[in-house]
Amino acid sequence: AKQEKLRLFNQGADILVVGDAPANQPNTTIIDNSLGKKPNTLAYLKKAYGASVVTSAALSKSYPAADFIIVLGESAVPKATNSNEN
């Protein structure tokens, strides 16, 4: 999670919180709290993580200021790479 925070931060994202899920997650999931207001960001995250998009009342309440919550799965390796990486 910390590596992803740095990667996303370097691409201009504001990261509010980094934490561990209560249990291992088999798949990466993107929780959309933006209510459709940030379609370009959502499209980027979907492409980068190959993740499904859901809404979650519980996590939305826990992180109301977040536009998106990314729950990294066990094999989370982003598909999009930073152009500065080799």
C-alpha positions in Angstrom: 0.0 0.0 0.0 2.8 2.4 0.8 4.4 1.8 -2.6 1.2 2.5 -4.3 0.7 5.6 -2.3 4.1 6.9 -3.5 3.4 5.9 -7.1 0.0 7.6 -7.2 1.3 10.7 -5.3 4.1 11.0 -7.9 1.3 11.1 -10.6 -0.5 14.0 -8.8 -3.0 12.2 -6.6 -3.8 13.4 -3.1 -3.6 10.4 -0.8 -5.6 10.9 2.4 -5.0 7.6 4.2 -3.1 4.4 3.7 -4.1 1.3 5.8 -4.5 -2.4 5.7 -7.7 -4.2 4.9 -9.1 -6.3 7.8 -8.5 -9.5 5.7 -6.6 -10.4 2.5 -8.5 -9.4 -0.6 -8.2 -11.7 -3.6 -9.0 -9.0 -6.1 -8.4 -5.2 -6.2 -11.5 -3.2 -5.9 -12.1 0.5 -6.5 -14.8 2.1 -4.4 -16.2 5.2 -6.2 -17.2 7.9 -3.7 -17.1 10.6 -6.4 -20.7 9.9 -7.5 -19.6 10.0 -11.1 -18.0 13.5 -10.8 -14.5 12.3 -11.8 -14.9 10.0 -14.8 -11.4 10.5 -16.1 -9.8 9.6 -12.8 -12.1 6.5 -12.5 -11.2 5.4 -16.1 -7.5 5.8 -15.2 -7.8 3.7 -12.0 -9.8 1.0 -13.7 -7.2 0.7 -16.5 -4.3 0.9 -14.1 -5.5 -1.7 -11.7 -7.8 -3.8 -13.9 -10.2 -3.6 -11.0 -14.0 -3.7 -10.6 -15.8 -0.6 -9.4 -18.3 -0.7 -6.6 -19.8 1.4 -3.9 -19.5 0.6 -0.2 -21.6 2.4 2.4 -19.3 1.2 5.2 -16.1 2.4 3.6 -17.7 5.6 2.3 -18.7 6.5 5.9 -15.2 5.7 7.1 -13.6 7.9 4.5 -16.2 10.5 3.5 -13.6 12.9 2.0 -12.2 10.3 -0.4 -13.3 10.4 -4.0 -11.9 6.9 -4.5 -10.9 4.1 -2.2 -8.6 1.5 -3.6 -8.6 -1.9 -1.9 -5.5 -3.7 -3.2 -5.9 -7.4 -3.9 -3.3 -10.0 -3.2 -1.7 -9.8 -6.6 -2.1 -6.0 -7.1 0.3 -4.9 -9.7 -0.8 -1.8 -11.6 -1.0 -2.3 -15.4 -0.2 1.4 -16.1 3.3 2.5 -15.4 4.9 5.9 -14.8 6.8 7.1 -17.8 9.8 7.7 -15.5 10.1 4.0 -14.6 12.4 1.6 -16.5 
